[in-house]
Amino acid sequence: MHHLTVGMLSFLFISGFIASFVDSTVGGGGLISLPALLFSGLPPALALGTNKLASTCSSLTSTLSYFRSGKVDMRLVRYLLPMSLLGSIGGAELVRHIPSGFLRPMVVVMLMVVTVYTVVKRDIGKTSTYRGLTRGMVAAAAGVAFAIGFYDGFFGPGTGSFLIFAFVLIGFDYVQASGNAKALNFASNVGGLATFAVLHAIQWEYGVLMGAGMVAGAIAGSAVAIRNGAAYVKPIFICVTLLLIGKQLWTML
């Protein structure tokens, strides 16, 4: 890392910290980390793989923090982790052959639906109404985990928001939903990271440095979310989702 200036080292670390602080709460950290990597001079393909490395560090740290606080329901998540992993590998492999940009309009519409539903249903996610597993619930959740994992590997923006929203619909509050979402996001990140590594599409020095900042940001962000509860997480979720919509619209236009 001798060729990196002190300014670039600081920029990557601080960008990673801020991105992970937000991401560990409601997702959407890629809004900060990916542009930061592009600004550092990495070409888009390399920036995507490098961002996946740093994001894996973040999601692992957040998952461990939520798990230690009892905010990850492993009875459900253990069935979903393999589906998320397999989906992300399939999505990352497919993106080699088919451009993913055609998904952007659909993603904007889906994020709008999520935002409107969250605002209209004022009580959703404030308290947990989850009462346990049924076979139908496990099957449906496994299908959703695979689909969102596939989407994460193929395109990516909004993955955290979609996962959190899915768990809130099942009946979890926003903090529990964030913990479960982080666990699945870690699995999908591992699948995507493995694919990018095979393709030699990772700048390891940048990724490790930003990942160090993300570890620190994930510890801080998840601690704040766990301490302040669902009333703190929900408005941030809405704000980040709106930013995701704006970012996708800006790119389209």
Number of C-alpha atoms within 10 A of each C-alpha: 9 5 6 11 10 9 8 13 14 15 18 24 24 21 23 33 28 20 28 37 28 24 30 34 32 35 29 24 26 24 18 17 29 23 16 21 24 16 12 14 10 18 11 14 12 20 25 24 25 29 27 28 26 26 30 25 24 33 29 21 24 32 26 19 23 25 18 10 15 13 20 23 17 14 10 16 19 12 15 23 23 19 23 31 24 21 28 34 25 20 26 25 18 15 14 11 8 10 11 15 12 11 12 17 13 10 19 22 12 14 20 16 12 18 21 11 13 19 14 9 10 10 10 21 26 19 17 17 14 13 9 11 10 9 8 9 13 15 13 11 20 20 16 19 30 24 17 27 35 28 23 26 30 25 21 20 24 27 22 27 23 21 23 27 26 19 21 24 14 18 20 25 27 29 31 27 27 35 32 26 30 31 27 29 30 24 26 35 29 25 27 30 27 18 20 23 16 9 13 12 17 22 17 18 12 24 25 18 19 32 28 20 26 35 26 21 27 31 21 20 25 28 18 16 23 22 12 12 16 21 15 17 21 22 14 15 25 19 13 22 25 17 15 22 22 13 14 17 14 9 9 12 5
